Amino acid sequence: MTDITVVIPVYNVERYIQKCLDCFFVDTPIKLEILAIDDCSTDGSLAILRKNELSRPNLRVIESERNQGVSALRNLGVRQAHGKYIYFCDSDDTLDFKGIETLFQMAEDQSLDVSIGYRYELYEETGEALYKKLGVQDTGVVSGKEFLYISMTDKLQGIGPWQNLYLKNFLIDNDLWCLLDNNHQDNELMPRVMLVAQRVRSIDLPFYCHLIRQGTLSHHNNYARTVSNRLEIIRIQYQLVLDNHKERRTRLALSTLLAYNLAKMIRSASMLPVHDKKIVMKELRDRRYAREAIHSLRRNTKFLALCVLVSPELTCLFFKHRQNQRQSG
């Protein structure tokens, strides 16, 4: 049986994809399957994949019949995977494969649903390597709900899908599919995973380098789409808060995530045209999201939620003013 299936969604990354693939072309005792799924790229990405496929028997290239987005390709990868475990990798990122080996051995030895390491962020736009370690410290084996609480109280918050190794049957049995047509789907998947995971462990293992570049899905300036995506996630997370209101620590963790997305959404909404902004403010005016978000475990997002509770319009104006200051500076 294959040990791990690596799922790599690919779209117009001809400058980056070879470096990404090379991270997995290593000598390892792990039985590895690499699924590279091309999402109708218009550059040379597919040609690079096909060239590598000729000499790499564990690389399988799948061509999507139409452009579907990252979430659909990740879901397809899980369905097509032969591995016991699933690992998601972005096609413009790189990693140290020894980290994957460590997570795999830990998952096997301790029967984990999810094993977690650290990631670094590399900001391409600056032209220099600015690394920021994100994650949480060694937790030992805990429940997913306990991990969610720890990750929301730890100053090193930032758990993305790229730093996790998932037991495939755990994902499938619990219907843990990526949210379609949403650029911030990672933010929505993580709490759902942790609410049902029984055995999770995070360790101090920096192994993944996440490239942040202009033009990527999660860092574009399409404010209307960003606001729409964030609102969808806020509605989902608000319902999760209500569903788990009897469990205090879980509710606090979910409220913190809700507050985080509320802050991100307000910041983007401040850049919308007046008419579109009014539509967003109308939804926020009943304050149900802010009333839950004020329970955030983080001071900054708790304060933001209080501001929205008092006046979403004034909060939006404040963010608009700050954005204008940054642009003029």
N, C-alpha and C positions, 0 to 999 in steps of 0.2 A: 504493500500500500504506500502511496505517496505521503510523505510527512507533511509538507507545507505547499500550498498553492499561493503564489504571489500574483495578485491581480493588479495590473497596471493599465488604467484607462489612458488612451493616447489621442491627442488632438493638436496638430500643428506645433510640434515640439522638436523639429529636426535639429535644432541647436543643442538640445539637451538629452535626447532619448538614449544616445549611445552611452553616455556616462552613467545614466540610470541603469541600463541593462548590464553594464560591466560590473556593477556592484554585486550582481547575482551569478556572474560567470566565475565562480571560485571553486576551489577544491574543498569539499565539505562532506561529512558522512551523512548529512541530511538528504533524503530523497526529495528533490525539489522540482516543482512544476511552476513554470512561469507563463502566465496568461497575459499577453499583451493585446488589448482590444482597441482597435483603431476606430475612431468615431467620425469617419469620413473626412480625414485630414486633407487639406488642399495643398500642403507643402510636401517635402520629401520624407515625412515620418514613416509612412507605410513601406516605402522602398527600403529604408534602413531596417525596419522590422523583418521584412522578407529576406534580406541579405543575411541577417543574423540567424534566422530560422534554418537556413541551409546547413549551418555548421553547429547548431546547438539543438540537440535532440529533445532537451527538456523545455524548449521554448515553443509555445503554441500561439500563433497569431490568428486572431479572429477579426473579421471585418464587419462592422455594423452596416446594415443596409441603409440606414439613415442616421443623421446626427441626433443623438438622444441625450447627451450630457453625461457628466461623471456618475451620477447616482444610478442611472439605468445600466451603465457599463459595469459598475461594481456589483450590482445585483445579478447581472448576467454572469459575471465571473464566479460568483458564489455558486450559482446553479450549475455551471460547467466544471467546477473544480473537482479534482480527484483527491486532493489532499485532506488529511485529518484536520489540519489547521489552515486558517485563512490569514493572509497578510496583505493589506492594501498599501500600495506605493504610488505616489504621484510621479508622472513621467518626466518631470523636470527636477526631481530631487535626487539626492544621493544618500548612501548610508554605509556603515561598517557592518559587513555581514556577520561578524562575530557576535554582534548584538542580537541578531536573529537566532543564532545558535544558542545563546544564553537563555533567551526567552523560551525557546522550544524545550530545552532541557528542564527548565524550571516548570513549564506547563506539564510536561510528562511526569516529573518527579512528584508534583504536588496536586495533580489532577485539577488544573485551573480551567475555568471558563474563559478568562481573559488574563493575559500576562502583559505587563506594561513597562516600558523603559522611558528614557528621556528623548526629547528632540532639541535641536538647535535651530534658530532661524537665521538665515542669511539674506540680507537686504541687497539685492542686486543693483538697485538704482543708485546707491551711494558710491559704487565702484570699490568698496572695501569690505572686508569680511567683518561684519558686525554680528557676533553671535550672542544669543540670549538663551540661556538654558530654561526650558519650561518643563513642568511635570511636578511630581510630588516625590518625597523621599521614600525609603523602603517602608512599606506598610505592614509587611508580613502578610499572611493569608487572611483576608477579610471578606465579608459579604460585599456585593456591589453597592448596596445602599450605604454601608459604612465607608467604602472608598469614595463615594460621591460626596459625602459629608466632609471627609478629610481633604479632598481635592478642592472643595470650595472654601475651606478655612485656611489652607496653605497658601502662602504668598507666591508660590511657583505654579499657580493655576495655569492650565493650558493643555488639556488632554485631547489630542487629535487622533484620528483613526490610524495615522501612519506609525504611531509608536506602540500600537497594540497588536498582539497576536491572539486571534480568536479561534476557539474551538468551533469548527464548521457546524457540527450538529447542534451546538448551542444556538447559533444564529438562526438556523433553519427551523428548529423546533419551536423557537419563540417568535417567529415571524419578524425578525430584526432586519428589515430591509431598509435601504437608504431612501429617504424622502425624495420623490421625483421633482424635477423642474424647480429646484431651490438651490441657489448658489451657496447657501450656508447650512447645508444639510448635515454637516459634521456636528454642528451645534445641537441639532435635534436628535441625532442618533445616540450620542453618548449617554444622556440620562436614561433613555429607554433600555439600553444595554445594561446599565448598572442597577436599574430597578428590579431586574430579574436574575442577574448573575448571583450565583451562590458562592463561588470561590474566585477571588481576584487577588492579584498581588502586583504591586509596583516596586521596582528596585532602582537604585541609583546607577543607571546605565545609559550614558549619553551616546547614542549611536546613529541618530537620524538627523540629516541636515535638510530642513525645509526651506526651499528657495522662495522668497517673496519678490515678485517682479511686477512691473507695470503691465497691465493687459491680462493678468490672470483673472479667473472668474471671481475670486473672493476679494480682489483688490482693484476693481474698476470703479469708475465714477458715474455709473448709471444709477443715480440716486433713487429714481422711481422704482426700479426693479429691486434695489437693495431694501427699500422700505417695505415693499410688498412681501419680499421673502422673509424679512425679520418679523413682520406682523403675523405671517403664517406660523412661524416658530413660536412667537409669543402666545398665540392662541392655544397651540398644542401644549406648551409648557404650563400655561395657566391651568389647563384641565388636569395635567399631571399633579400640580399642587393641590387642587381640589380632591383628586382621587387619593392622595396620600396625606390628607390633612390630620389624620389621627396619629401619624408617626412624626414626632416633633423634629428630630434631627433630619429626617428625609425631607420634610416640608421646608426646613430652613435652607437646606442645600438647593432644593428646586427653586425656592424664592430668590436665592442668590443668582442662579442661572437666568431666571426671569428678569431680574433687575439688570443684569449684564446686557441681555438682548434689548431691553427697553432703552438703555443708554445708547447702544449702537444705533437703534432705530431712530431715536430722537435726533441724534447727530446728523444722520442722513436726511431725515425729514426737514431739517432746518434749511437744506439747500434746494428744496422743491419749489416750483412756482406756487403762487398764492393759492390758486384753485385746488391744486393737488394737496397742498398742505392742509387746507381746511377739511378735506375728507379724512385725513389721518387724525387731525385734532378732534373731529367729531367722535371717532372711535375711542380716543383716550379720555374724553370729557366725562365719561361715567366712572372713571378712576378705578375700575375693578382690578386692572393689572397693577396699578401703582399701590393699591391697598395691600396686595400680596407682596409686591417687590420691596416694600419698606422693611420686611423681615430679613432682608439680605444680611449675610454674615460679613459683608465687606462695607466699610464705612463710605467709600466713594459712591458705590451704587445705591446704598441706602439713602444717602443725601440726595442723589438724583431722583430717586423714587419719591422722596418727600416733596421735591420741587414740582414734579409732575402732578402730585396729589393736590398741591396748592393751585398750580396753573400750568397746564401743558403748553399753552401759547407762550407764556413768558419764558419757560424753559427752552422752548424752541428758538425764541429770539436770542437768548443768551448764547446758544450754540452757534447761531448764525453770526453773531458779533465776533465770537472767538475765531470762527473760520475765516472771516474777512480780515481779522487782524493777522492771522498766519499768512494769508495770501499776500497782503500788503507788505508784510515784514520780509 
